[in-house]
């Protein structure tokens, strides 16, 4: 799908990877609406406040995009939160409220957004030589495949999102809507800004090449590649410099 002239939603678009996606789609000529809870959208993008974990908020935000623009062509399903904690300790079970909160945003929130947006995409007129009606890109994670110690809730949410990518591609293929995912490794975003420098150094040591954090604009470039390439469907592209994280970090075990 050619992004120019299309209507794109980016959840979590006011910062981090989402901001990188917004800027890349704007540069490609799309009209971009950022769904977020706070902050300011990148210059040139629209902003609609949306809590993806609240279906009523999702429904209202999607309806607002339709009221403004009449259709939705692209969804970058990016909003997410992090969190660490063991499933149990000698003192008791893990923090189940925190587990539910992460699942509520990263998995249920992503699912709600896809459901409401894909429903609207089905009404689109076919676009381009393949007659596409929409493209959805999920932000997964290398934790979708190699979850580390203490990352139970985050890994559960991102593993499920990766698995659902193919299911949703199959659900929506009849309507000429593609669904893919990007699985970033360690990226330079606000979500990891407060990590201790020693832990960051250890995490980057697992990169084969280059041994540095990824940048939001690199994520945006991969998203744009997926959007522009009709034959990519039901696929997850890793963006991790060849990293395969170990079971646990030395820093966390110290």
Order of alpha helices (4+ residues) and beta strands (2+ residues): beta-alpha-beta-beta-alpha-beta-beta-beta-alpha-alpha-beta-alpha-beta-alpha-alpha-beta-alpha
